[in-house]
Amino acid sequence: MECTKCGGKMAEGTKAIFGEVFGCTRRDPEKLEELNLDRVQPYYCTECGYVEFFMEKRKG
Protein backbone atom coordinates (compact mmCIF):
# COMPACT_ATOMS: atom_id res chain seq x y z
CA MET A 1 0.00 0.00 0.00
CA GLU A 2 1.29 3.47 -0.86
CA CYS A 3 1.01 6.61 1.30
CA THR A 4 -1.42 9.14 -0.16
CA LYS A 5 0.68 12.03 1.17
CA CYS A 6 4.28 11.20 0.23
CA GLY A 7 4.17 7.96 -1.75
CA GLY A 8 6.04 6.02 0.96
CA LYS A 9 5.19 2.53 2.19
CA MET A 10 2.20 2.05 4.50
CA ALA A 11 2.56 -0.56 7.27
CA GLU A 12 -0.13 -2.14 9.42
CA GLY A 13 -0.30 -0.49 12.83
CA THR A 14 0.11 -2.78 15.82
CA LYS A 15 -0.11 -2.42 19.56
CA ALA A 16 3.70 -2.28 19.65
CA ILE A 17 3.61 0.76 17.33
CA PHE A 18 0.55 2.64 18.63
CA GLY A 19 0.37 1.40 22.23
CA GLU A 20 -3.12 1.87 23.66
CA VAL A 21 -3.86 4.95 21.56
CA PHE A 22 -5.87 2.96 19.02
CA GLY A 23 -6.67 0.01 21.26
CA CYS A 24 -10.37 0.24 20.42
CA THR A 25 -9.58 -0.75 16.82
CA ARG A 26 -8.17 -4.14 17.81
CA ARG A 27 -11.04 -5.65 19.74
CA ASP A 28 -11.71 -9.37 19.76
CA PRO A 29 -13.80 -10.37 16.68
CA GLU A 30 -16.46 -11.97 18.92
CA LYS A 31 -16.77 -8.76 20.95
CA LEU A 32 -17.11 -6.71 17.76
CA GLU A 33 -19.86 -9.05 16.55
CA GLU A 34 -21.61 -8.81 19.91
CA LEU A 35 -21.49 -4.99 19.75
CA ASN A 36 -22.47 -5.00 16.04
CA LEU A 37 -19.30 -3.08 15.10
CA ASP A 38 -16.91 -3.21 12.15
CA ARG A 39 -13.17 -3.59 12.79
CA VAL A 40 -10.98 -0.59 11.99
CA GLN A 41 -7.31 -1.18 11.15
CA PRO A 42 -4.80 1.69 11.36
CA TYR A 43 -1.94 1.90 8.85
CA TYR A 44 0.98 4.31 9.09
CA CYS A 45 3.54 5.59 6.60
CA THR A 46 7.08 4.42 7.34
CA GLU A 47 8.43 7.59 5.68
CA CYS A 48 6.32 10.52 6.95
CA GLY A 49 4.25 8.99 9.78
CA TYR A 50 0.84 9.71 8.19
CA VAL A 51 -1.92 7.49 9.62
CA GLU A 52 -4.97 6.16 7.75
CA PHE A 53 -7.78 3.97 9.01
CA PHE A 54 -9.46 1.23 7.00
CA MET A 55 -12.73 -0.42 7.99
CA GLU A 56 -13.06 -4.16 7.62
CA LYS A 57 -16.74 -4.92 7.03
CA ARG A 58 -18.53 -7.49 9.16
CA LYS A 59 -19.51 -10.75 7.63
CA GLY A 60 -23.15 -11.21 6.80
N, C-alpha and C positions, 0 to 999 in steps of 0.2 A: 504494500500500500504506500502511496506517495503523499507527502505533506502538501496540503492545499496552499500553504503560505510560502514555503521556501523550496519545495520539491525534494526535501530530504526523506529519509525512510521513517515510516511510522511503525512503532512497536506496541504490542499489547501491554497495557498497564497491569501491573500486579500489585499485590499487597506490599511486596518488598520495595516497589518503586513509589507508590502513593501512600503507604501507611494506612491509616484509618480514614483519611480524607474522603475517599470514595468507597468506603466500606459497604455502603448501602447498595452498590452496584453488583456486589459479589455474593448475594444471598444464596442460600441453598435452593436448588430448583424446586424441591417440594414446598418450601416456604413461599416461594414466588407464586407457585400454582395455587396454594391455599389463599394467598392475598390477592389473586387474580392480577398479577403484575407481570410485565415483560422484563427481561434482563437487559441491563445497559452495560456495555463494555467500553471502558475508556482506552484510548490509544494515544500515544504521545510521540512527538517527533524527536528523533535522536540527535538532530542537528540544532533546531531552534527551541525545542521544548513545548511547542504548540500542542494543545490537548483537544481531541475530538471524542465525542461519545456516539456509539452506534447501538441501536436497539435491536435485540434479538427477539423476534416475535414468538409468542407462545404457540405451542402446538394446539391444533384443533380450532 
